[in-house]
Amino acid sequence: MTDETVFDQYPLDQWKDPEHRIMDRFSLKGKKGFVTGGAGGLGRNTAAAWAEAGADVAIVDLPSSKERLEALAAELSERYGVKVVPLYCDVSDKAQVDALKESLVDALGTVDMAFINAGVNVPGDDADEPYEVWKKTIDINLTGAYMTAQIAQHIMREHGHGGSLIFTSSLSGHNANFIGGGPSPVAAYGATKAGVYEYARYLAAALAPYGIRANAVSPGYVWSGIFEGRITPEGHDMMVHPVPMHRFGTNEEIASAVLFLASDASSYITGTNIQVDGGYSVY
Ligand code: NAD
């Protein structure tokens, strides 16, 4: 006979324990994770944030990024004293994603968190886009996200522990971005970004019994490298005009949100989306 009730699981004032430190909840010490699109702006900065927080990280990108990825992995492991490995995979190719599952377990032992982030915005993605543009966008941004999330959650379940899946959605998954009087070329792109968010919501419900959380971040305009050389200062001003903060975001501002969602600091958050967009979405 015990006096314990169901209510005893809810500690009221954990800070009263002299050993308790809430900042420990933001640590990723001992955790293992992978980041797709790891050579790109958001991916490599999230990998750096996770490594600084104590995790071993696999940075995953296309085979064509080998030189950049190898140098990046060496720099991050040296700087943060954790294991950082480069792995190569086209996320739209099922055989390569299946092989990635094995490489991840070989390299890291397991996977506690995955940043499902590889993505493209293909030129010509407008109302009359050709089939090829639509298909490539769906194959990489949506089917690629599905396949890489699948290997992550299967590793977590096979190894009998929970984890965190974080998907990169976008401002464009929520609206058509009427900049300068017309919609941006994000027809299929926006559809995939709305799709990954809804997929995260489904997985949140389906995988909660396994201790696996699934969330999304929706970046607004982020100076990740993809705009460099592609827009003029006038174009910049036009783009930030409807953003309440009147500026682009930085890679680190996305990485911070992804670090939070990967860590135990967000342990009661699943099935949600964090807009990191300088307030664009409030209009
Ligand atoms: P980026 O181009 O720097 O990074 C994207 C990375 O994905 C690249 O390294 C690229 O090689 C990789 N990639 C592309 N196709 C791939 C494939 N088939 N398999 C594996 N890797 C592949 O751009 P970023 O800004 O860092 O974008 C990261 C994510 O953020 C993307 O999903 C993008 O759609 C999304 N996003 C970016 C912004 C922004 O303003 N930068 C805004 C909203 C959403």
Residues whose N, C-alpha, C, O or C-beta is under 5 A from the ligand:
A	BS01	NAD	G37 A39 G40 G41 L42 G43 D61 L62 C89 D90 V91 S92 N117 A118 G119 V120 I140 T168 S169 S170 L171 P219 G220 Y221 V222 S224 G225 I226
